[in-house]
Amino acid sequence: MGSLLDRIAHLSPEKQAKVEQLVSELEEKAPANATHRLKLTWLGGLKDSGETRSSVEIQHDILDSWRKNVSG
């Protein structure tokens, strides 16, 4: 098997059009900011708060709270 471009070049014009359509759809679905890195400015924000729960426990509490608010 050759490179992807070689393989596409050997397809029929109809199949090449389908490949182009698929690529366009994938580009539309890609997040606009996919190349940006997270800033993590919140990192260490709770270290002086006296919080004793782990980050996972806090996440579970937040999710439970969101579920209660959504379900009424």
Secondary structure, DSSP 8 states (H G I E B T S, - for coil): ---HHHHHHTS-HHHHHHHHHHHHHHHHHS-TTTT-----TTTTTTTTTT--S-HHHHHHHHHHHHHHHHH-
